């Protein structure tokens, strides 16, 4: 049981890192595309 709880607790930082990476990548792509078109991001 202790091993399962340890794995459960250690998985959350990985999940958060993956979600942050996906959001950051999408933001950068949108920002770069808007900059190329000469538009504001907002």
C-alpha positions as CSV (number, residue, x, y, z in Angstrom):
1,X,0.0,0.0,0.0
2,X,2.8,2.4,0.8
3,X,4.4,1.8,-2.6
4,X,1.1,2.6,-4.4
5,X,0.7,5.8,-2.4
6,X,4.2,6.8,-3.2
7,X,3.7,6.2,-6.9
8,X,0.4,8.1,-6.8
9,X,2.1,11.1,-5.1
10,X,5.1,11.1,-7.4
11,X,2.9,10.9,-10.6
12,X,1.2,14.3,-10.0
13,X,4.3,16.4,-10.6
14,X,4.8,14.6,-13.9
15,X,1.1,15.2,-14.9
16,X,1.4,18.9,-14.0
17,X,4.7,19.2,-16.0
18,X,3.1,17.6,-19.1
19,X,0.0,19.8,-18.9
20,X,2.2,22.9,-18.4
21,X,4.4,21.9,-21.4
22,X,1.3,21.4,-23.7
23,X,-0.2,24.8,-22.7
24,X,3.1,26.6,-23.1
25,X,3.7,25.1,-26.5
26,X,0.3,26.1,-27.7
27,X,0.7,29.6,-26.3
28,X,4.1,30.0,-28.1
29,X,2.7,28.8,-31.4
30,X,-0.3,31.2,-31.2
31,X,2.0,34.1,-30.2
32,X,4.4,33.3,-33.0
33,X,1.6,33.1,-35.6
34,X,0.1,36.4,-34.4
35,X,3.5,38.0,-34.5
36,X,4.1,36.9,-38.1
37,X,0.7,38.2,-39.1
38,X,1.4,41.5,-37.3
39,X,-1.6,41.1,-35.0
40,X,-2.0,41.5,-31.3
41,X,-2.3,38.3,-29.3
42,X,-5.2,39.5,-27.3
